[in-house]
Structures are given as structure tokens and as C-alpha cells.
Amino acid sequence: MSQLLFNITLIISFMFAASIVREQIIYRVEGIKRYKMYCLISYGCSYELLGSILMIYTIKIDSTMILDLRFLAVIIVCLYAGMVPAIIAACIIGIMRLLLFGITASGIIGAATIIVMALLSGWTVRLPYRPFIRF
């Protein structure tokens, strides 16, 4: 339970720091291209760091099963910054997965899964908004 609380605290603190960066720095950047480039760099790199930290501090469910919340870092990047920074963050998180835990079959599957998840979450963010229909 304490591992879950620690992971949630990490995610909230990174989101708080990103909101401060967005308020103080990003809104002062002039031009839409500079804004997009800054979002790409800042969100992609900072949440990549969050994903790597979340991989290190895993949640132990059972003696053979662990859970990490690195996918939340990719989803947050996709929601705030878009598909391209999410894919960059997912690629870096996938590489970090292979570097930290070795190149094994499960490592390759984990790296590929996070990249596919970034693509799918980027695709769903681009869908047009359709409110729920009441029956």
C-alpha cells in the first residue's frame, strides 16, 4: 500500500511541477512554433524521467507479479502536449526499460507495449469530442 501511495505522490508532484513550468515559462514563449517545440522538449523529457522513476519503484502485487505505473506518464503527456511528445516519451521509456532490466523477451514486449499504447492514446485524443447520448 505504501508503494502505491509513493507512486501516486510522484505523479502528483510531477504534474504540479509541470503546471508551474507551463505557467511561468511556456506561456512567455512567443510564437506557436516555439511553443510547440518547447512543449515537445519539456513534456517529453520530464515525463520520461517520471516514467523511468516509476519503473524503478514498482508496486509488488504478489511474489512473482509487479506493477509499474509508467503508462500513466505517457497518457498524461498525450493529454497535455499531444501525440508526438507522447511517442517520444514512450520511446525513451521503452529504451530505459531495456537498459534498466536487460534485453529479454519480457523487456522487448514491455518496450513495444508502451510505444503502442502511446500511439493508441494519441489516436484517441485526436478523435472528435462526442458527448454521451442519454437513452
C-alpha positions in Angstrom: 0.0 0.0 0.0 2.9 2.4 0.8 4.4 1.7 -2.7 1.1 2.7 -4.4 1.0 5.9 -2.3 4.6 6.7 -3.2 3.8 6.3 -6.9 0.7 8.5 -6.7 2.7 11.1 -4.8 5.4 11.1 -7.6 2.8 11.5 -10.3 1.1 14.4 -8.5 4.4 16.1 -7.8 5.5 15.9 -11.4 2.1 17.2 -12.6 2.4 20.1 -10.1 5.9 20.9 -11.3 4.8 20.7 -15.0 1.9 23.2 -14.2 4.4 25.6 -12.7 6.7 25.3 -15.8 3.7 25.8 -18.1 2.6 28.9 -16.2 5.9 30.6 -15.8 7.9 29.6 -18.9 5.8 28.2 -21.7 3.2 31.0 -21.8 6.0 33.5 -22.1 7.4 31.8 -25.2 6.5 33.8 -28.3 5.2 32.1 -31.5 3.3 29.0 -31.9 6.3 27.0 -33.4 8.4 27.9 -30.4 5.6 26.9 -28.1 5.2 23.5 -29.7 8.9 22.9 -29.7 9.1 23.8 -26.0 6.2 21.5 -25.2 7.8 18.7 -27.2 11.1 19.0 -25.3 9.8 19.8 -21.8 6.9 17.4 -21.6 8.7 14.6 -23.5 11.8 14.7 -21.3 10.3 15.5 -17.9 7.6 12.8 -18.1 10.2 10.3 -19.5 12.0 10.9 -16.2 8.8 10.2 -14.3 8.2 7.0 -16.3 11.7 5.8 -15.5 11.4 6.6 -11.8 8.0 4.8 -11.8 9.7 1.7 -13.3 12.3 1.7 -10.6 9.7 2.0 -7.8 7.3 -0.8 -8.7 4.3 -2.0 -6.8 4.6 -5.6 -5.7 1.3 -7.4 -6.0 2.5 -10.9 -5.5 5.8 -12.7 -5.1 6.0 -13.1 -8.9 3.9 -10.2 -10.1 4.9 -6.5 -10.1 3.1 -3.4 -11.4 4.6 -0.1 -12.5 2.6 3.0 -13.5 4.8 4.2 -16.4 1.8 4.1 -18.7 0.3 7.0 -16.7 3.2 9.2 -17.6 2.6 8.6 -21.3 -1.1 9.2 -21.0 -0.5 12.5 -19.2 1.9 13.7 -21.8 -0.6 12.7 -24.5 -3.4 14.7 -22.9 -1.4 17.8 -22.2 1.1 18.0 -25.0 -0.1 15.8 -27.8 0.8 12.7 -29.7 4.4 13.5 -30.8 5.7 14.2 -27.3 3.9 11.1 -26.0 5.6 8.9 -28.7 9.0 10.4 -27.8 8.4 9.9 -24.1 7.3 6.3 -24.8 10.3 5.5 -26.9 12.7 6.8 -24.3 10.8 4.9 -21.5 11.0 1.8 -23.7 14.7 2.2 -24.1 15.1 2.8 -20.4 13.2 -0.4 -19.7 15.6 -2.3 -21.8 18.6 -0.6 -20.2 17.5 -0.9 -16.6 16.2 -4.5 -16.7 18.1 -6.1 -19.6 17.2 -7.1 -23.1 14.9 -10.1 -22.5 11.7 -11.2 -24.2 9.6 -9.5 -21.5 11.6 -6.3 -21.8 11.1 -6.1 -25.5 7.4 -6.8 -25.1 7.2 -4.1 -22.4 9.0 -1.6 -24.6 6.8 -2.3 -27.5 3.7 -2.2 -25.4 4.4 1.3 -24.1 5.0 2.6 -27.7 1.8 1.0 -29.0 -0.1 2.5 -26.0 1.3 6.0 -26.8 0.1 5.6 -30.4 -3.4 4.5 -29.3 -3.7 7.2 -26.7 -2.6 9.8 -29.2 -5.2 8.5 -31.6 -8.0 8.6 -29.1 -7.0 12.2 -28.1 -7.4 13.3 -31.7 -10.9 11.8 -32.0 -13.7 14.4 -32.2 -15.4 15.0 -28.9 -18.8 13.4 -28.7 -20.7 13.8 -25.5 -22.6 10.8 -24.1 -26.0 10.2 -25.5 -28.7 9.7 -22.9 -31.1 6.9 -23.6 
